[in-house]
């Protein structure tokens, strides 16, 4: 086999993004200010930094959101937990996975491949509703580490929990800027799922080491989980 250790992103990787986004349209209209504030706060943390080592991730996120909304941090934190973190989870009871996800995971498990999952949002309840909870040797949320993708810290923590060096792990995601870039920077190989009907995505970013532009490309791209299965099994 080409890989004995494979890890996955969840949202947009094991199921199509549009299937949850379409269900959330009424919520997005009603709570657009909260969602916009959360998006801006996470973008600042994701790409600009500003983490404080002695501060809880959720307090830091809520503090940034509170500044945007002009509301107290504790009020924003409670609202985000109630409406987004817990409020969205029931929607996953009816979400359909990409075709061939289950059979691919079944084959990997039968072959003795160890599997991990790393998500930017708490995954445990979602996995239960998606009937995927049984497959993983390690489940990790980046928020537990206190860093969002593409920071390398969550990927390195995932590797540690899987008992492997990053070089031995293939990470599967749907975002070049979060999943592929972060995984490769941590030393992993990265596979990207993308639409069959769209041009393969590319991204250019400035290297932190040299300051010069560098192209980000996945080690493998696929649109059908059977392709991923064949790639992993070699």
Secondary structure as GFF3:
##gff-version 3
##sequence-region A 1 234
A	DSSP	beta_strand	5	8	.	.	.	ID=ss1
A	DSSP	alpha_helix	17	21	.	.	.	ID=ss2
A	DSSP	alpha_helix	25	30	.	.	.	ID=ss3
A	DSSP	alpha_helix	32	43	.	.	.	ID=ss4
A	DSSP	pi_helix	44	48	.	.	.	ID=ss5
A	DSSP	alpha_helix	57	69	.	.	.	ID=ss6
A	DSSP	alpha_helix	73	80	.	.	.	ID=ss7
A	DSSP	pi_helix	81	85	.	.	.	ID=ss8
A	DSSP	three_ten_helix	89	94	.	.	.	ID=ss9
A	DSSP	alpha_helix	101	110	.	.	.	ID=ss10
A	DSSP	beta_strand	114	119	.	.	.	ID=ss11
A	DSSP	alpha_helix	124	129	.	.	.	ID=ss12
A	DSSP	three_ten_helix	133	135	.	.	.	ID=ss13
A	DSSP	beta_strand	138	141	.	.	.	ID=ss14
A	DSSP	alpha_helix	142	145	.	.	.	ID=ss15
A	DSSP	alpha_helix	152	162	.	.	.	ID=ss16
A	DSSP	three_ten_helix	166	168	.	.	.	ID=ss17
A	DSSP	beta_strand	169	173	.	.	.	ID=ss18
A	DSSP	pi_helix	176	180	.	.	.	ID=ss19
A	DSSP	alpha_helix	181	185	.	.	.	ID=ss20
A	DSSP	beta_strand	189	193	.	.	.	ID=ss21
A	DSSP	beta_strand	203	206	.	.	.	ID=ss22
A	DSSP	beta_strand	213	216	.	.	.	ID=ss23
A	DSSP	beta_strand	220	222	.	.	.	ID=ss24
A	DSSP	alpha_helix	225	233	.	.	.	ID=ss25
###
